[in-house]
Structures are given as structure tokens and as C-alpha cells.
Amino acid sequence: MRKIFTLTMSGLVAVLPLALTAYVIWWLVNTLESALRRGLIDLRIVAPEHYWPGLGLITGFAILLVLGSLVNAYAGRLLLKYWDDFLGRIPLVKTLYGGFRDVVSLLPSGSGEKRDLQRVVLARFADVHAIGFVTREDVPAVLDVHGGRDWVTVYFPMSYAFGGYTLYLPKARVQPLDISVEDAMRLAITAGLTAAGSRSKPG
């Protein structure tokens, strides 16, 4: 009986991550397709009898492509800056919008620009060490009078949680780790259960 239970749990551990991943992707695609289908029909862009599955996703992709082109243009960047400034003056909205914007900004843009998580470091606190991510090579100017000229801004994610801590540490307290940001983030948020290798060096 114990052997059967062990084999069953092994199978569950192997299948469950794939099943959950497939379900989440299916749910996202289905939700987006349904919402875009409803929008196209409600706006009378497409008649219900002329709609075919996948048209909503194609339309959404085209909209994102157009928006991306506009944002990358000078006028688009200027308009986006004014929009950010406007939302930054509204209580509560600025907190929510700013948080979502900062999280989304971590996604790769494909433009070659340096992302917010610049490099992986190992921070030392007495006899304790923690993996962190340098987000800035400096700190806010208000901290200069407290010795912040030789500090860096380091983000420490929480395991199995959407959040983390931002600490300002002396450069001598952190050392670089030879590991990619993606592997280090996976290692941190899974509480060390996921193994991560060192960054591959060019041959």
C-alpha cells in the first residue's frame, strides 16, 4: 500500500505543475478571447455571425502592436509621461497604478533597454546571507546625508508571495552572483526548492 501511495504521489508531482500551467494558459486565452469577442460585437465592428474563433486574440495583438509603436514614438513617450504625472496626483490611484506599472516594467520589452532588475547579488547580514536584485546602482539623494553615497538599492523578493523588501545597503555588503536574474528569481520565490545553475560563460 505504501508503495502504491508513493508511486501515486510521484505521478501527481510530475503531472500537477504541467496541468496547472496548461490550465492557467487556457484560462487566460479563453478570458481574453471572450472579452475581446464581446467588445468587437458590442461596438458593432463585427457581426456575431461573421465572428470566428481567434479573431479576438488577433485583434488584441494588433492593438498592442499599434500601441507599442505609438509609445515608442517621441510624441507617444511624451503623452505617456503626462499621463503618468496626471495619475500620480490622484490619491489611491497613484499607489495602485504606480505599483502595477513598476511590476509590469520588469517584463522584457525586447528593446535592449536595461531592466529594473539589473544584476543578482548575495547580501550579508551578520552570519545570514540572502539573494537580492540590484535595481539601482545608487540610492535616493535624500539618503546621501546618512552615508548613502556608497550604497546600492537591492530588492529581496518574498518566497511564495507577490511582494518583497527594498533595502539600501553599502556596496561592501553585497557581492555579485554568477547566475541569471530569471534563475535567481525562481530560486528565491520557491524558497530554494528549485535548483539554479550558474550563468553560462561564453566559450
Backbone as a chain_set.jsonl record, in Angstrom:
{"seq": "MRKIFTLTMSGLVAVLPLALTAYVIWWLVNTLESALRRGLIDLRIVAPEHYWPGLGLITGFAILLVLGSLVNAYAGRLLLKYWDDFLGRIPLVKTLYGGFRDVVSLLPSGSGEKRDLQRVVLARFADVHAIGFVTREDVPAVLDVHGGRDWVTVYFPMSYAFGGYTLYLPKARVQPLDISVEDAMRLAITAGLTAAGSRSKPG", "coords": {"N": [[0.833, -1.208, 0.0], [1.935, 1.262, 0.792], [3.855, 1.538, -1.166], [2.266, 1.891, -3.442], [1.026, 4.307, -2.784], [3.27, 5.996, -2.736], [4.126, 5.874, -5.426], [1.87, 6.975, -6.633], [1.846, 9.616, -5.604], [4.26, 10.482, -6.661], [3.64, 10.487, -9.373], [1.657, 12.452, -9.332], [3.116, 14.715, -8.544], [4.688, 14.986, -10.78], [2.84, 15.478, -12.822], [1.082, 17.526, -11.981], [2.247, 20.247, -11.963], [2.476, 20.709, -14.775], [-0.201, 20.41, -15.549], [-1.455, 22.491, -14.123], [-0.121, 24.695, -15.236], [-0.953, 24.493, -17.931], [-3.698, 24.859, -17.539], [-3.872, 27.483, -16.51], [-2.846, 28.963, -18.676], [-4.767, 28.28, -20.616], [-7.033, 29.392, -19.384], [-6.401, 32.133, -19.346], [-6.177, 32.705, -22.104], [-8.77, 32.016, -22.966], [-10.32, 33.795, -21.448], [-9.413, 36.305, -22.387], [-10.08, 36.069, -25.1], [-12.893, 35.841, -24.943], [-13.574, 38.337, -23.786], [-12.612, 40.178, -25.707], [-14.066, 39.345, -27.927], [-16.657, 39.979, -27.094], [-16.355, 42.757, -26.953], [-15.803, 43.473, -29.653], [-18.208, 42.725, -30.88], [-20.149, 44.185, -29.413], [-19.387, 46.791, -30.034], [-20.083, 46.774, -32.612], [-18.282, 46.21, -34.595], [-17.79, 43.797, -35.71], [-20.115, 41.49, -36.938], [-22.123, 39.121, -35.108], [-22.527, 36.698, -36.517], [-20.457, 36.698, -38.264], [-18.201, 36.406, -36.831], [-15.303, 34.594, -35.952], [-13.583, 31.991, -34.158], [-10.691, 33.048, -32.425], [-10.389, 35.486, -33.655], [-10.66, 37.582, -31.867], [-8.29, 37.45, -30.324], [-6.382, 37.937, -32.299], [-7.1, 40.547, -32.966], [-6.591, 41.802, -30.511], [-3.791, 41.462, -30.372], [-3.045, 43.029, -32.57], [-3.866, 45.552, -31.666], [-2.144, 45.916, -29.457], [0.255, 45.984, -30.84], [0.005, 48.347, -32.321], [-0.25, 50.211, -30.224], [2.235, 49.838, -28.991], [3.919, 50.83, -30.986], [3.12, 53.508, -31.013], [3.813, 54.312, -28.404], [6.577, 54.047, -28.467], [7.25, 56.059, -30.159], [8.271, 59.535, -30.224], [6.292, 61.459, -29.568], [4.419, 59.778, -28.412], [5.799, 58.835, -26.132], [6.053, 61.217, -24.751], [3.368, 61.863, -24.28], [2.675, 59.677, -22.678], [4.244, 60.195, -20.448], [3.042, 62.551, -19.437], [0.571, 61.431, -18.817], [1.275, 59.596, -16.805], [2.134, 61.436, -14.888], [-0.252, 62.78, -14.377], [-1.914, 60.728, -13.295], [-0.381, 60.257, -11.088], [-1.061, 62.205, -9.309], [-3.446, 61.625, -8.18], [-5.007, 60.495, -5.31], [-4.767, 57.178, -3.917], [-5.25, 56.034, -6.514], [-2.741, 56.627, -7.615], [-1.112, 55.038, -6.039], [-1.932, 52.382, -6.605], [-1.718, 52.308, -9.438], [0.965, 53.038, -9.775], [2.273, 50.914, -8.496], [1.457, 48.663, -10.058], [2.516, 49.471, -12.515], [5.258, 49.489, -11.997], [5.724, 46.782, -11.489], [5.012, 45.606, -13.946], [6.915, 46.789, -15.514], [9.113, 45.225, -15.177], [8.98, 43.223, -16.994], [10.404, 41.824, -19.97], [11.132, 44.054, -22.61], [12.148, 43.808, -25.105], [13.518, 45.794, -26.331], [16.112, 46.163, -25.738], [16.779, 47.788, -23.681], [18.036, 48.472, -20.387], [16.754, 46.567, -17.79], [14.805, 46.85, -14.724], [15.637, 45.018, -12.741], [18.774, 44.691, -12.376], [21.128, 43.187, -11.746], [22.211, 40.194, -10.057], [22.809, 39.679, -6.616], [24.546, 38.645, -3.631], [23.668, 39.258, -0.443], [24.954, 40.176, 2.742], [24.111, 39.668, 6.076], [25.223, 39.895, 9.072], [25.734, 36.652, 10.104], [24.042, 35.661, 8.231], [22.893, 35.127, 4.914], [21.442, 36.425, 1.911], [19.724, 36.245, -1.198], [19.524, 38.814, -3.512], [18.372, 41.508, -5.684], [19.859, 43.964, -7.524], [18.468, 47.023, -8.111], [19.041, 49.638, -8.545], [22.075, 51.396, -8.988], [22.611, 53.287, -7.213], [21.237, 55.361, -4.557], [18.224, 57.087, -3.376], [18.621, 60.644, -3.363], [18.091, 61.85, -0.919], [19.141, 60.245, 1.002], [21.817, 60.649, 1.029], [22.98, 62.251, 3.001], [23.045, 60.543, 5.078], [25.053, 58.818, 4.641], [24.676, 57.532, 2.246], [26.001, 57.681, -0.194], [27.657, 55.647, -0.971], [26.058, 53.443, -1.291], [23.818, 50.864, -2.509], [20.716, 50.08, -4.174], [18.726, 47.431, -3.287], [16.588, 44.775, -4.047], [14.63, 42.384, -2.377], [12.898, 39.55, -2.963], [9.893, 37.913, -1.708], [9.342, 34.591, -0.595], [7.069, 32.48, -2.274], [5.145, 34.501, -2.495], [3.614, 37.579, -3.531], [5.462, 40.066, -3.603], [7.91, 41.895, -1.652], [10.991, 43.176, -0.241], [12.654, 46.307, -0.153], [15.882, 47.315, 0.238], [18.51, 49.478, 1.325], [21.8, 49.183, 0.911], [25.263, 49.151, 1.907], [27.83, 49.028, -0.579], [29.877, 47.289, 0.025], [28.65, 45.279, 1.395], [27.434, 43.57, -0.313], [27.836, 41.066, -2.821], [28.513, 40.091, -6.178], [26.604, 37.557, -7.886], [27.086, 34.734, -9.951], [24.784, 34.156, -11.789], [21.745, 33.983, -13.622], [19.164, 36.517, -13.779], [16.586, 35.463, -14.035], [16.86, 32.763, -13.15], [17.705, 33.218, -10.518], [15.513, 34.592, -9.439], [13.566, 32.604, -9.612], [14.673, 30.776, -7.841], [14.558, 32.224, -5.472], [11.777, 32.807, -5.01], [10.692, 30.308, -4.752], [11.492, 29.389, -2.352], [13.984, 28.176, -2.319], [13.596, 25.619, -3.283], [13.797, 25.085, -5.937], [16.37, 24.188, -8.042], [19.151, 26.051, -9.223], [21.398, 26.849, -11.762], [24.76, 28.121, -12.38], [25.472, 31.112, -14.276], [25.869, 30.639, -17.707], [29.023, 30.772, -19.23], [30.596, 32.591, -21.88], [32.035, 30.801, -24.586]], "CA": [[0.0, 0.0, 0.0], [2.822, 2.428, 0.856], [4.48, 1.652, -2.487], [1.264, 2.463, -4.344], [0.869, 5.719, -2.418], [4.475, 6.71, -3.163], [4.088, 5.998, -6.88], [0.788, 7.898, -6.971], [2.303, 10.969, -5.297], [5.301, 10.824, -7.64], [2.942, 10.84, -10.599], [0.969, 13.725, -9.117], [4.129, 15.772, -8.549], [5.158, 15.157, -12.155], [1.769, 15.936, -13.72], [0.362, 18.699, -11.488], [2.751, 21.53, -12.489], [2.113, 20.843, -16.184], [-1.651, 20.595, -15.633], [-1.77, 23.842, -13.658], [0.374, 25.634, -16.242], [-1.852, 24.422, -19.086], [-4.998, 25.429, -17.165], [-3.746, 28.944, -16.4], [-2.729, 29.494, -20.037], [-6.087, 28.137, -21.249], [-7.957, 30.358, -18.765], [-6.053, 33.475, -19.823], [-6.542, 32.817, -23.518], [-10.23, 31.975, -23.077], [-10.851, 35.043, -20.885], [-9.117, 37.392, -23.316], [-10.864, 35.86, -26.316], [-14.294, 36.167, -24.647], [-13.711, 39.78, -23.575], [-12.422, 40.867, -26.984], [-15.211, 38.998, -28.782], [-17.787, 40.795, -26.654], [-16.096, 44.14, -27.339], [-15.965, 43.633, -31.1], [-19.627, 42.616, -31.23], [-20.873, 45.304, -28.806], [-19.055, 48.007, -30.785], [-20.581, 46.539, -33.964], [-17.183, 46.119, -35.561], [-18.002, 42.513, -36.366], [-21.414, 40.893, -36.654], [-21.953, 37.815, -34.438], [-22.464, 35.575, -37.452], [-19.199, 36.762, -39.005], [-17.072, 36.227, -35.914], [-14.741, 33.244, -35.909], [-12.686, 31.839, -33.003], [-9.33, 33.542, -32.614], [-10.399, 36.848, -34.18], [-10.444, 38.493, -30.747], [-6.868, 37.443, -29.974], [-5.668, 38.626, -33.376], [-7.393, 41.973, -32.808], [-5.849, 42.271, -29.344], [-2.388, 41.547, -30.754], [-2.889, 44.186, -33.453], [-3.983, 46.757, -30.835], [-0.894, 46.046, -28.71], [1.298, 46.369, -31.8], [-0.181, 49.768, -32.62], [0.071, 50.963, -29.018], [3.68, 49.788, -28.815], [4.517, 51.749, -31.958], [2.842, 54.872, -30.578], [4.578, 54.596, -27.18], [7.986, 54.173, -28.817], [7.442, 57.332, -30.842], [8.554, 60.634, -29.284], [5.032, 62.031, -29.101], [3.803, 58.799, -27.523], [6.51, 58.85, -24.849], [5.705, 62.476, -24.078], [1.987, 61.72, -23.801], [2.689, 58.711, -21.582], [4.809, 60.87, -19.284], [1.993, 63.416, -18.895], [-0.448, 60.547, -18.257], [1.81, 59.117, -15.528], [2.125, 62.565, -13.947], [-1.646, 63.043, -14.013], [-2.367, 59.682, -12.377], [0.415, 60.361, -9.874], [-1.627, 63.227, -8.423], [-4.734, 61.144, -7.674], [-4.816, 59.576, -4.172], [-5.111, 55.779, -4.081], [-4.96, 55.632, -7.887], [-1.295, 56.684, -7.851], [-0.491, 53.902, -5.363], [-2.23, 51.175, -7.369], [-1.154, 52.415, -10.784], [2.42, 53.025, -9.674], [2.715, 49.556, -8.172], [1.28, 47.815, -11.233], [3.447, 49.909, -13.56], [6.612, 49.052, -11.632], [5.815, 45.334, -11.669], [4.98, 45.311, -15.38], [8.155, 47.269, -16.126], [10.124, 44.185, -15.074], [8.865, 42.323, -18.138], [11.312, 42.213, -21.05], [10.478, 44.842, -23.658], [12.728, 43.488, -26.394], [14.148, 46.983, -26.899], [17.517, 46.205, -25.373], [16.99, 48.68, -22.558], [18.342, 47.809, -19.126], [15.558, 46.395, -16.989], [14.933, 47.29, -13.347], [16.458, 44.054, -12.024], [19.977, 44.82, -13.177], [22.054, 42.086, -11.507], [21.941, 39.386, -8.864], [23.861, 39.801, -5.611], [24.393, 37.948, -2.36], [23.815, 40.242, 0.627], [25.372, 39.593, 4.004], [23.596, 40.257, 7.311], [25.901, 39.12, 10.121], [26.037, 35.307, 9.599], [22.95, 35.281, 7.332], [23.034, 35.61, 3.545], [20.189, 36.44, 1.164], [19.828, 36.608, -2.607], [18.784, 40.026, -3.839], [18.499, 42.031, -7.04], [20.163, 45.393, -7.562], [17.567, 47.754, -9.007], [19.734, 50.888, -8.863], [23.449, 51.418, -8.504], [22.701, 54.375, -6.237], [20.054, 55.449, -3.703], [17.661, 58.44, -3.44], [19.547, 61.682, -2.888], [17.802, 62.22, 0.461], [19.919, 59.372, 1.882], [23.237, 60.988, 0.953], [23.452, 62.804, 4.278], [23.156, 59.42, 6.016], [26.11, 57.95, 4.162], [24.175, 56.746, 1.134], [26.745, 57.847, -1.454], [28.323, 54.392, -1.302], [25.059, 52.402, -1.135], [23.056, 50.436, -3.681], [19.337, 49.709, -3.888], [18.601, 45.994, -3.503], [15.245, 44.234, -3.835], [14.596, 40.999, -1.91], [11.536, 39.012, -3.1], [9.4, 37.005, -0.681], [9.061, 33.254, -1.107], [5.655, 32.135, -2.452], [4.321, 35.678, -2.238], [3.751, 38.651, -4.501], [5.964, 41.223, -2.87], [9.28, 41.781, -1.199], [11.522, 44.291, 0.532], [13.703, 47.105, -0.773], [16.844, 47.744, 1.244], [19.635, 50.267, 0.86], [22.937, 48.532, 1.547], [26.613, 49.537, 1.441], [28.323, 48.161, -1.643], [30.748, 46.269, 0.595], [27.829, 44.223, 1.989], [26.876, 42.711, -1.358], [28.78, 40.542, -3.798], [27.775, 39.586, -7.352], [26.423, 36.122, -8.071], [27.161, 34.327, -11.348], [23.522, 33.479, -12.051], [20.838, 34.881, -14.338], [18.071, 37.096, -12.984], [15.452, 34.541, -14.067], [17.141, 31.631, -12.272], [17.759, 33.686, -9.134], [14.155, 34.89, -9.013], [12.907, 31.32, -9.407], [15.24, 30.207, -6.628], [14.114, 32.999, -4.306], [10.344, 32.735, -4.73], [10.303, 28.932, -4.425], [12.104, 29.06, -1.057], [15.156, 27.339, -2.512], [13.243, 24.267, -3.712], [14.198, 24.938, -7.332], [17.809, 24.334, -8.227], [19.525, 27.007, -10.27], [22.814, 26.746, -12.091], [25.46, 29.388, -12.601], [25.293, 31.656, -15.6], [26.806, 30.042, -18.652], [30.034, 31.717, -19.687], [30.845, 32.449, -23.304], [33.144, 29.937, -24.876]], "C": [[0.87, 1.261, 0.0], [3.505, 2.664, -0.491], [3.526, 2.293, -3.483], [1.09, 3.948, -4.073], [2.06, 6.545, -2.905], [4.48, 6.921, -4.67], [3.017, 6.986, -7.329], [1.211, 9.343, -6.741], [3.384, 11.411, -6.264], [4.674, 11.224, -8.966], [2.244, 12.176, -10.5], [1.949, 14.889, -9.17], [4.622, 16.044, -9.963], [4.113, 15.821, -13.044], [1.178, 17.277, -13.294], [0.932, 20.021, -11.995], [2.376, 21.765, -13.943], [0.625, 21.11, -16.342], [-2.046, 22.006, -15.211], [-1.314, 24.895, -14.655], [-0.551, 25.68, -17.448], [-3.197, 25.064, -18.765], [-4.935, 26.953, -17.11], [-3.65, 29.572, -17.782], [-4.081, 29.417, -20.755], [-7.056, 29.167, -20.7], [-7.681, 31.776, -19.255], [-6.485, 33.675, -21.268], [-8.056, 32.871, -23.68], [-10.859, 33.266, -22.565], [-10.631, 36.211, -21.831], [-9.964, 37.276, -24.584], [-12.328, 36.247, -26.091], [-14.499, 37.668, -24.502], [-13.587, 40.545, -24.892], [-13.556, 40.558, -27.953], [-16.413, 39.861, -28.422], [-17.604, 42.259, -27.066], [-16.3, 44.379, -28.825], [-17.428, 43.594, -31.519], [-20.422, 43.793, -30.666], [-20.621, 46.613, -29.553], [-19.478, 47.91, -32.254], [-19.487, 46.606, -35.017], [-17.315, 44.84, -36.374], [-19.383, 41.998, -35.983], [-21.209, 39.519, -36.018], [-21.81, 36.658, -35.41], [-21.162, 35.557, -38.259], [-17.98, 36.567, -38.106], [-16.6, 34.783, -35.944], [-13.714, 33.169, -34.78], [-11.256, 32.267, -33.333], [-9.272, 34.963, -33.115], [-10.136, 37.863, -33.061], [-8.983, 38.586, -30.369], [-6.038, 38.163, -31.027], [-5.874, 40.135, -33.274], [-6.622, 42.554, -31.62], [-4.37, 42.423, -29.638], [-2.136, 42.772, -31.631], [-2.96, 45.495, -32.659], [-2.699, 46.993, -30.054], [0.249, 46.487, -29.615], [1.22, 47.854, -32.123], [0.194, 50.618, -31.407], [1.577, 50.984, -28.768], [4.399, 50.739, -29.756], [4.319, 53.199, -31.534], [3.678, 55.249, -29.358], [6.049, 54.801, -27.494], [8.282, 55.454, -29.586], [7.628, 58.446, -29.813], [7.276, 61.215, -28.705], [4.335, 61.081, -28.13], [4.469, 58.773, -26.161], [6.175, 60.102, -24.06], [4.296, 62.401, -23.502], [1.915, 60.761, -22.623], [3.245, 59.327, -20.308], [3.774, 61.776, -18.625], [0.885, 62.583, -18.242], [0.002, 60.006, -16.898], [1.775, 60.217, -14.477], [0.71, 62.864, -13.465], [-2.159, 62.022, -13.005], [-1.611, 59.736, -11.058], [-0.088, 61.399, -8.896], [-2.942, 62.783, -7.782], [-4.494, 60.181, -6.517], [-5.37, 58.19, -4.469], [-4.789, 55.29, -5.49], [-3.456, 55.61, -8.125], [-0.582, 55.51, -7.183], [-0.684, 52.626, -6.157], [-1.557, 51.203, -8.734], [0.365, 52.344, -10.75], [2.959, 51.636, -9.377], [2.609, 48.624, -9.354], [2.274, 48.171, -12.335], [4.862, 49.417, -13.265], [6.782, 47.554, -11.825], [5.874, 44.98, -13.146], [6.272, 45.747, -16.055], [9.271, 46.253, -16.036], [10.067, 43.21, -16.24], [9.816, 42.776, -19.235], [10.575, 42.936, -22.156], [11.004, 44.504, -25.036], [13.436, 44.662, -27.038], [15.626, 47.066, -26.59], [17.803, 47.133, -24.221], [17.251, 47.875, -21.297], [17.083, 47.749, -18.277], [15.828, 46.778, -15.548], [15.775, 46.333, -12.514], [17.774, 43.923, -12.788], [20.94, 43.654, -12.99], [21.722, 41.409, -10.194], [23.118, 39.517, -7.898], [23.53, 38.926, -4.409], [24.689, 38.948, -1.26], [24.124, 39.547, 1.941], [24.787, 40.385, 5.173], [24.136, 39.431, 8.469], [26.284, 37.75, 9.541], [24.983, 34.799, 8.622], [23.195, 35.898, 5.96], [21.697, 35.503, 2.825], [20.459, 36.865, -0.268], [18.946, 37.823, -2.878], [19.079, 40.469, -5.262], [18.754, 43.529, -6.972], [19.242, 46.061, -8.571], [18.142, 49.104, -9.397], [21.13, 50.822, -8.277], [23.686, 52.576, -7.539], [21.437, 54.346, -5.39], [19.468, 56.847, -3.848], [18.577, 59.462, -2.776], [19.321, 62.054, -1.425], [18.619, 61.385, 1.448], [21.409, 59.697, 1.868], [23.785, 61.486, 2.282], [23.604, 61.717, 5.34], [24.221, 58.415, 5.565], [25.752, 57.158, 2.928], [24.94, 56.866, -0.162], [27.411, 56.557, -1.894], [27.372, 53.204, -1.132], [24.468, 52.021, -2.493], [21.649, 50.056, -3.234], [19.136, 48.25, -4.265], [17.182, 45.555, -3.154], [15.349, 42.763, -3.453], [13.16, 40.479, -2.024], [11.189, 38.07, -1.964], [9.076, 35.656, -1.32], [7.555, 33.009, -1.135], [4.738, 33.306, -2.116], [4.601, 36.724, -3.305], [4.181, 39.904, -3.745], [7.4, 40.997, -2.463], [9.684, 43.025, -0.435], [12.611, 44.989, -0.268], [14.603, 47.65, 0.319], [17.959, 48.536, 0.579], [20.881, 49.806, 1.618], [24.25, 49.102, 1.041], [27.111, 48.546, 0.397], [29.203, 47.045, -1.112], [29.965, 45.1, 1.177], [27.233, 43.283, 0.956], [27.985, 42.257, -2.292], [28.013, 39.931, -4.954], [27.712, 38.073, -7.367], [26.42, 35.811, -9.564], [25.941, 33.473, -11.693], [22.597, 34.474, -12.737], [19.743, 35.39, -13.409], [16.895, 36.127, -12.917], [15.668, 33.363, -13.12], [17.141, 32.051, -10.808], [16.368, 34.0, -8.608], [13.379, 33.606, -8.74], [13.389, 30.672, -8.111], [14.706, 30.903, -5.386], [12.644, 32.761, -3.993], [9.871, 31.321, -4.439], [10.967, 28.452, -3.14], [13.262, 28.086, -1.194], [14.861, 25.936, -2.988], [13.655, 24.004, -5.156], [15.69, 25.154, -7.451], [18.08, 25.305, -9.365], [21.017, 26.915, -10.507], [23.434, 28.102, -12.271], [25.248, 29.829, -14.027], [26.323, 31.059, -16.557], [27.752, 31.094, -19.186], [30.274, 31.504, -21.163], [32.086, 31.634, -23.572], [34.23, 30.627, -25.704]], "O": [[0.572, 2.22, -0.713], [3.711, 3.802, -0.912], [3.93, 3.142, -4.277], [1.015, 4.754, -5.0], [1.89, 7.651, -3.419], [4.799, 8.01, -5.146], [3.217, 7.741, -8.28], [0.964, 10.203, -7.586], [3.431, 12.578, -6.652], [5.115, 12.177, -9.608], [2.23, 12.95, -11.457], [1.658, 15.926, -9.767], [4.937, 17.182, -10.312], [4.448, 16.625, -13.913], [0.809, 18.084, -14.147], [0.153, 20.867, -12.433], [2.001, 22.876, -14.318], [0.223, 21.933, -17.164], [-2.873, 22.644, -15.862], [-2.021, 25.872, -14.9], [-0.898, 26.756, -17.934], [-3.779, 25.738, -19.615], [-5.834, 27.635, -17.603], [-4.289, 30.59, -18.047], [-4.491, 30.369, -21.419], [-7.823, 29.758, -21.459], [-8.609, 32.53, -19.546], [-7.088, 34.692, -21.61], [-8.569, 33.684, -24.448], [-11.807, 33.779, -23.158], [-11.535, 37.015, -22.058], [-10.498, 38.27, -25.076], [-12.936, 36.9, -26.938], [-15.469, 38.219, -25.022], [-14.371, 41.456, -25.16], [-13.962, 41.428, -28.723], [-17.097, 40.4, -29.292], [-18.558, 42.921, -27.475], [-16.904, 45.377, -29.218], [-17.844, 44.338, -32.407], [-21.277, 44.346, -31.357], [-21.521, 47.441, -29.692], [-19.263, 48.836, -33.036], [-19.717, 46.998, -36.161], [-16.996, 44.802, -37.562], [-19.77, 42.07, -34.817], [-20.244, 38.825, -36.338], [-21.046, 35.728, -35.151], [-20.806, 34.542, -38.859], [-16.847, 36.567, -38.589], [-17.412, 33.858, -35.958], [-13.051, 34.16, -34.475], [-10.696, 31.902, -34.367], [-8.225, 35.603, -33.023], [-9.472, 38.876, -33.279], [-8.478, 39.68, -30.117], [-5.11, 38.904, -30.702], [-4.938, 40.91, -33.471], [-6.07, 43.651, -31.703], [-3.749, 43.395, -29.209], [-1.137, 43.471, -31.459], [-2.215, 46.434, -32.937], [-2.209, 48.12, -29.983], [1.106, 47.27, -29.207], [2.242, 48.538, -32.19], [0.88, 51.631, -31.547], [2.134, 52.012, -28.383], [5.376, 51.381, -29.37], [5.224, 54.022, -31.67], [4.194, 56.364, -29.275], [6.707, 55.631, -26.866], [9.432, 55.886, -29.658], [7.195, 58.319, -28.667], [7.179, 61.441, -27.499], [3.735, 61.517, -27.148], [3.787, 58.697, -25.14], [6.03, 60.052, -22.839], [4.059, 62.825, -22.371], [1.173, 61.003, -21.671], [2.775, 59.022, -19.211], [3.638, 61.778, -17.401], [0.324, 62.989, -17.225], [-0.786, 59.961, -15.953], [1.431, 59.972, -13.32], [0.497, 63.164, -12.29], [-2.759, 62.382, -11.992], [-2.131, 59.312, -10.025], [0.401, 61.475, -7.769], [-3.489, 63.489, -6.935], [-3.845, 59.151, -6.704], [-6.348, 58.058, -5.205], [-4.136, 54.26, -5.657], [-2.941, 54.69, -8.761], [0.434, 55.034, -7.689], [0.264, 51.87, -6.369], [-0.905, 50.239, -9.136], [0.984, 51.68, -11.581], [3.977, 51.224, -9.934], [3.541, 47.874, -9.641], [2.808, 47.289, -13.008], [5.578, 48.982, -14.167], [7.835, 47.094, -12.265], [6.687, 44.152, -13.557], [6.685, 45.154, -17.052], [10.278, 46.382, -16.732], [11.011, 42.448, -16.454], [10.02, 43.976, -19.42], [9.515, 42.491, -22.596], [10.387, 44.864, -26.038], [13.909, 44.553, -28.169], [16.326, 47.934, -27.113], [18.956, 47.262, -23.81], [16.766, 46.754, -21.144], [16.42, 48.766, -18.069], [16.98, 47.011, -15.184], [16.549, 46.777, -11.666], [17.875, 43.139, -13.732], [21.516, 43.173, -13.966], [21.044, 41.973, -9.335], [24.277, 39.472, -8.31], [22.384, 38.524, -4.206], [25.812, 39.436, -1.143], [23.615, 38.46, 2.216], [24.942, 41.603, 5.254], [23.575, 38.39, 8.809], [27.069, 37.682, 8.595], [25.02, 33.635, 8.223], [23.645, 37.038, 5.85], [20.91, 34.596, 3.097], [21.302, 37.724, -0.53], [17.77, 37.847, -2.514], [19.917, 39.889, -5.953], [17.946, 44.275, -6.42], [19.239, 45.704, -9.749], [17.791, 49.659, -10.438], [21.34, 50.261, -7.202], [24.812, 52.815, -7.102], [20.647, 53.407, -5.491], [20.136, 57.727, -4.391], [19.219, 59.18, -1.765], [20.243, 62.52, -0.756], [18.774, 61.774, 2.605], [22.183, 59.092, 2.611], [24.921, 61.18, 2.646], [24.22, 61.944, 6.381], [24.271, 57.291, 6.064], [26.449, 56.202, 2.588], [24.579, 56.221, -1.146], [27.703, 56.389, -3.078], [27.815, 52.088, -0.861], [24.598, 52.748, -3.478], [21.419, 49.748, -2.064], [19.346, 47.866, -5.415], [16.645, 45.915, -2.106], [16.052, 41.989, -4.101], [12.29, 40.913, -1.268], [12.074, 37.496, -1.33], [8.594, 35.595, -2.451], [6.85, 33.287, -0.165], [3.677, 33.119, -1.521], [5.677, 36.754, -3.904], [3.347, 40.697, -3.307], [8.032, 40.025, -2.877], [8.842, 43.827, -0.031], [13.39, 44.347, -0.972], [14.149, 48.36, 1.216], [18.308, 48.297, -0.577], [20.994, 50.017, 2.825], [24.35, 49.495, -0.122], [26.833, 47.351, 0.492], [29.279, 45.974, -1.713], [30.538, 44.041, 1.431], [26.59, 42.297, 1.317], [28.953, 42.982, -2.524], [26.968, 39.315, -4.744], [28.636, 37.391, -6.925], [25.821, 36.543, -10.351], [26.035, 32.258, -11.865], [22.659, 35.673, -12.464], [19.438, 34.773, -12.389], [16.272, 35.98, -11.865], [14.763, 33.0, -12.368], [16.636, 31.325, -9.952], [16.067, 33.708, -7.451], [12.629, 33.518, -7.768], [12.597, 30.089, -7.371], [14.433, 30.26, -4.372], [12.291, 32.537, -2.835], [8.764, 31.138, -3.932], [11.004, 27.252, -2.867], [13.504, 27.269, -0.306], [15.779, 25.123, -3.093], [13.841, 22.856, -5.558], [16.216, 26.178, -7.015], [17.333, 25.369, -10.341], [21.806, 26.906, -9.563], [22.739, 29.117, -12.311], [24.89, 29.027, -14.89], [27.51, 30.989, -16.238], [27.327, 32.189, -19.555], [30.173, 30.381, -21.658], [33.083, 31.762, -22.861], [35.244, 30.009, -26.03]]}, "num_chains": 1, "name": "protein.A"}
